[in-house]
Amino acid sequence: MNNLRGYANLIIKAQQTYIEAKACMHVGFSRKRLGYQNMPSHDEVREFSKQLAGLTGHSVIDESEESLVVLLSKLESSRRFGNG
């Protein structure tokens, strides 16, 4: 999880409402490309996401520890469409 400023610049340029920061998972085919030591913990993903939010004007609005993912948004909460 290097180059925080580079990721922030891409997000700012793309003007995204939602950003999903997700870790590499050591499952399936990825096991042939990366070792288990390459999979960051959820705490590391959360910290990276908080720093990214501070640089981009987003806020952390949700997260899933078991999926190693954090949702950032420019909105205060996520919007749902349809019945889901």
N, C-alpha and C positions, 0 to 999 in steps of 0.2 A: 504494500500500500504506500507506494512512493508517488512523488509528483502531485501532491495535493493541489498546488496552485494551477498546474496544467489541467487537471480535472475541473477545477472551479472555472477556469477560463472557457473551457468547452461548454459547460452548463450555462454560463452567462451568455455566450454567443448563441447557443441554441434556444434560449429563452423558454426553457421547459417549466411547466407547472409542477410536474411530479418527477422525482428522481428516486430510483430504487438502488441503494447501495447494497451489493450482495457479494458474499465471499465465494471463492472457489470452493466447491465441495469435492471431497476425495471419494467419489462414487463413480460407478460406471466406467466409461472410456477415459475419463479424466485421470484415473489411477495410472494409466499408461504414460501420461504426459507430465504429471506433477506428483510429488510425494506428499504424504500426509502432513509433513512439516510446512508445506506451502499453504495449508488451509488456516486462515486466521480465526481466532475465537470470536464469539459474538461481541464480547467486550471491545475487542480491537475494531470490529466493524462499526460498533456504536460510537466509539471515540472518533474514528475517521469521519463518520457521518456528521457528528456534531461540529467538527472543524470545517467540514465542507459546507454545512449549513451557514456557519458564520461568515464564510467568504462569498456566498452566493445569494444571501437574503432569503433562504428557505428555512423551514423549521422541521424538526423531527415530529411527525404526526402519528407514526405507528411503527411497530417492529415485530419480528417473529424470531425468537431466540433459536428455536429448533431448525429454522430455515436459514439462519445467519443472514438476515436481511433487515434493512432499515428503510422506511419510506420517508422521504423528504417532500415538502410541498410549499408552494407560495401561499396556499390557502390554509385556513385554520384547521380544517378537517377535510377528509376525502369526500368526494361527491360520488354517489352511486347512481347508475342509470339502469332502467329496466327493473326486473324483479330480483336481481342478484344483489 
